[in-house]
Amino acid sequence: MVLRLIALLAICFGAPLTLKSWTYGFNVRRLDLKLPFNPDWAVSILPQEKEALFLILSQSYTYLARGAQCFVFESQDGLYVLKIFQKNRHLFSHHISDPKKEREKIDFVLGGCAIAFTQARRETALVHLHLNQTVNELPFVSIRDSIGRPFSLDLNRYWFTIQKRVRPLEDVFFEAEKSGRLSTYLRSCFSLFQRRAAKGIWNSEVCVGQNIGFLGDEAIEIDFGRYMFRSEFFHPHAQRMELLRCTNQLRTFIERNLPGQLSLYDEELTQFMQTL
């Protein structure tokens, strides 16, 4: 009898914990941020872009990953990712002990997203972002969580971004080493860092191995939530220093994963720097 009771309690209390682990904590209530309207983050859908955007959103989306700030879903055709911001203990929580500090963090992250969309869409492969609640501007989208549960979300209610899906840097570099095309992708990374800096944009968290992917041959910065403007970047010397900061991380990645290509890396970077 006692054993049966223990088993019953384990099922009753353990099942929710198991479900949470299977779904990676996904719950629609976690997407309800309730943030005030911010005109700096307002984005209008241009008439010439609306049809294409609605076509992208007419697909179903399937759970792909969970980041520190978003749940990520992949489109049915595999070409796009939908990142929906979530409440968690680090951000967008209503239980933070210091509301002012929390607001500053939110402004920083969403402000970085706005910078990416208005100034660096090419560098981030951004298609659209939605950082204020709207009314009847966007359609519903169908998603499935990691265990296949279907949900229909009114996108007007949520904070999200849509990006073209890219291939991870690691996969691309390993293939490029075998095909002899690593130089192409290295130069593309250098160009990405240089173009961003030339626009006066600083990314405080580059994380090359995780944050760079490729759309075709073009390097893309996947995470842009730490973008901010730095006026000194409009000076050529500051741009060079930013380029070196980012490429040092890239060199570390090459050293750890493709040590036989270090000389190629150094040669390509030297040639690229001479063009600036």
Secondary structure, DSSP 8 states (H G I E B T S, - for coil): -HHHHHHHHHHHHHHHHHHHHHTTT--GGGG-------GGG-----HHHHHHHHHHHTSEEEEEEE-SSEEEEEETTSSEEEEEE---SSSS-TT-S-HHHHHHHHHHHHHHHHHHHHH-HHHHTEEEEE-S--SSSS-EEEEE-TT--EEEEEGGGS-EEEEE--EEHHHHHHHHHHHT-HHHHHHHHHHHHHHHHHTTEEES---HHHHEEEETTEEEE---TTEEE-GGGGSHHHHHHHHHHHHHHHHHHHHHH-GGGHHHHHHHHHHHHHT-
